[in-house]
């Protein structure tokens, strides 16, 4: 059974909070079927945006980099995606060490 977007976001934010990693919802998308993007802000003027995708070889879900570089450029990329998909969720994670927890079990 697939989790709704709002439940997944809530669980993800809880995991981040338990790891003492600040995060917040930048854009709230559709509660049931909205796609989710995660922006990792390393607090040094750089950022990386992850989106969930399917691995064509295995059929598994995985997180891939949509945009990476100067924070301003990553923000512009996210805004373009939101202009195509108003149901898109955007979560911003702020961690100078680059932790996002997306590689943990249950978050793909």
PEHUUR-V27940 format. One record per run of one state. SS is the DSSP state (helix for helix, strand for strand, loop for the rest). FROM is the first residue (numbers start at 1). TO is the last residue. If there is no record, write none. Layout:
# PEHUUR-V27940
SS_FROM_TO, SS_FROM_TO
This chain:
# PEHUUR-V27940
loop_1_4, helix_5_18, loop_19_21, strand_22_27, loop_28_35, strand_36_41, loop_42_45, strand_46_54, loop_55_60, strand_61_70, helix_71_84, loop_85_88, strand_89_94, loop_95_108
